[in-house]
Amino acid sequence: MAWVYLIVGGLCEVGFTTCLRFIDGFRSIPWTIGFLVSVTASMLLLELAARTIPMGTAYAVWGGIGALGTVIVGMLWFGEPITPVRLLLILGLVGCIAGLRLAGGQ
């Protein structure tokens, strides 16, 4: 169950980084609420996962999922460049996340 918490927490990180793009100095109330809900859920789920998964592994995977998701959102919805090098680096990140899962820690 800890890995489910960690994955969902990483996805919530994608939510708060996406909201961060639109909060406009915390003046946009709906985006600010979305940011606050997402960051709270993300941190709570990271904390729950880290009760079972070693903190270093949990944090690396959580951050990797958030970074991966944020890059993908940027490419798909915000016109960030999609280049072979970026795609290769994304695959490397996915490999590292999977490797941490397979290498140990619950």
PEMO-V399787 format. One record per pair of residues at least 6 apart in sequence whose ideal C-beta (glycine too) atoms are under 8 Angstrom apart, sorted by the first residue. I is the first residue (numbers start at 1). J is the second residue. Records with the same first field share a line. If there is no record, write none. Layout:
I=J + J
This chain:
1=52
2=48 + 49 + 51 + 52 + 53 + 58 + 106
3=49 + 53 + 101 + 106
5=45 + 46 + 48 + 49
6=45 + 46 + 49 + 53 + 58 + 61 + 62 + 65
7=65
8=41 + 45
9=41 + 42 + 43 + 44 + 45 + 46 + 48 + 49 + 62 + 65
10=42 + 61 + 62 + 63 + 64 + 65 + 66 + 69
11=65 + 69
12=38 + 39 + 41 + 42 + 45
13=38 + 39 + 42 + 62 + 63 + 65 + 66 + 69 + 70
14=65 + 66 + 69 + 70 + 73
15=34 + 38 + 41 + 42
16=34 + 35 + 38 + 39 + 42
17=66 + 70 + 73
18=70 + 73
19=31 + 32 + 34 + 35 + 38
20=35
21=78
22=28 + 31
23=31 + 32 + 35
24=31
26=32
42=62 + 66
46=58 + 59 + 62
49=58 + 62
50=58 + 59
52=106
53=61 + 105 + 106
54=104 + 105 + 106
57=100 + 104 + 105
58=105
60=96 + 97 + 100
61=97 + 100 + 101
64=93 + 96 + 97 + 100
65=97
67=93
68=90 + 93 + 94 + 97
71=80 + 86 + 90
72=90
74=80
75=81 + 82 + 86
